[in-house]
Amino acid sequence: MSGNSVTMSTYKDTDVKNSYNYDTDDDEHIEYDVCRIKRDWDTGEEGSLIGRGILDEMENEAQHIPFFTKLFTLSQVVGILSVVLVGVWCGYFRGGFAWFNDPTLQFNWHPFLMTLGLVFFYANGAMIYRGFRSEKKKKLKILHMLIQLSAFIFSIVGLVAVFDFHNKSHPPIPNMYSLHSWVGLCTVILFACQWLVGLLTFLFPGLRPSVRAAYLPIHQFFGLFIFVGAVASCLLGLTEKAIFSIKPKYSALPTEGILVNVIGLALILFGGLVVYLVSHTKFRRQTTEDEVLLTDTVLE
């Protein structure tokens, strides 16, 4: 009896040590062990209900992957086209790029960097969980954070460019008077708050999975809300710049005016594709059994 107890104790110690060989936080190790024990106790058979549910989810996902891949590829083409067209507009029709030595050309960084950062980079950061569905979620979290940080930095440089242009013009141009500026600045401020709260919630060690699960729907909603605000701000900015700057009159439909309209349509199409890909449940990434067991929901 004593020998058996020692053997069982040694086995349990070894099993507990092995269960900690996961690329997760310490709190999540504990959650995993508790969830796994409860799962095995409740099912009483090989293969849990969670496992069978995941198999069904994988089968459903496999049916939609080809369609998702086509739409995702189309979104990338349209997104890159939007950035390139804005670059052509600013580089060719608006005279190119500069910084402090020429405020007029410095302004051109504003539409280019806002489109690149707050629209294209931001959208790809949001779609990364579905575009790279087979990667570990922890790696995707870090990559998501870095891409969104890059988008935010581009946005800040774009804001500096437009404020410098307004302040250094002769005479100076008033700041923050148009609907475009209000929508744009509110979007950037929300983006900053979203990034910071997301960093503390999903990457800060020690936070309970139940807190992360409760905040996730809010994070997802504001993520799409900010993206829609960014696209709307770009469209308002394009219209404003076209009316003020295109010569001859924008109403005469010159070549530059047609290009601006095409850019607007490309942004609308890109925005629609991104919202559809991110919000549609059938394109949701595969949830592994380990990820399910690392939450509190099994214990409730």
Steps between C-alpha positions, in 0.01 A plus 500: 500500500782735592688412182196567285450838666857600424463388141174692454650808662801486267271459200285795600805721557636410157162562337467841664850597388428393145178697496701818550692461174269735311572836345249680725483698823518331841138582575399334175694184596285469809183570304601234248556230762176576685297513179657179371426313823141623507453411133625145546295458819178621337529308174629173642609392155782543255456823308310788655191681381725796441720289273203381295375857473838612372498225236162628379638854499804390299277328244285812463808718472650281226190556287540879511879535471509512114241781493677682781834473316352655186342790690812551710718512188260745335509721809881508488499593132247778553679624813840515331338667199351766727838579654672509160235729352530740793878497448454579129255777581730663755823433312390594149196727514581670834872556433671233709617478861715716727517593867586825680650679199170498308176492705286452189681180405522400865120482502512220242630266768169541681266318256767245408593402857141504621397264222803279554480491879146561619335308215731238344724406794214525746280271291773239463563509872132428555492217244818330617316249721305373201769539238748293706251269668742211550753700705507501880273764642766645731729572204210657311423722798853639496499545123157665518632743762809586294306558177250725677786688666652560156163624375476739794851637440421564133182678609685727744757599235210569262337727759827686556524561125156657470535717812839626379349579161218700658722688745780583252278612213482871412261601641461209748203270444270442799518155660215267594212685333375237251299182548793308351736623772252422778431148379868434431629620837227316692591183309870532588421567868271196515772297327753599766262404782412173326864405455595580859204319659552204266867480599417499872214253460635238262879517543539608862598191702286380788164632384225243541366341179144587610590872487649460152195308381267771635692781327553319167159592344556865595848492348364346180216754471721804545756348267249502215356834613843664479566350158169625362578842648840497329351420159230765547763758597703416189197547277419835663863608461513401134185700424622801695839506330349444155258792538765739635800406285414337166542739207308546277183461700432159649154513341663498155620144574871540418739204509599571859134515600435159340801357687370634832160343433662166414700515825177559691329202336804279569493600869129422523551158338798425724309607809202284408716194440684542829183546704346192337808283554544606862137493608372187326496208744560233237849644440596479867838341562520143626477482879730232631402293800785644704375853436152405614634340817705809581185697579269504798192403302544125555502552874176704510 
